[in-house]
Amino acid sequence: MNNDESREERKKRFKSLSSEERKKLIRKKLELQGLTEGSGVREKDQTSYDKEEMIDLILLTRCFQKNKFQ
């Protein structure tokens, strides 16, 4: 992974990976963030998430990641 890559270059590189390579990359990124595969949200029925709720959670976690490095 190269920090000098543009967004388009990262997308192109990711799409060129095989399915197994993508899975390994995603699992490695999860591990670096201290997450486990399928950890989900505690105390929540995970069978049917509200789409808007999921988007809100994703946006919220992005804010935390940005602040972590500043």
ABEGO torsion letter per residue (X at the ends): XBAABBAAAAAAAAAABBAAAAAAAAAAAAAAAGBBBGAEBBGBBAABBBAAAAAAAAAAAAAAAAAAAX
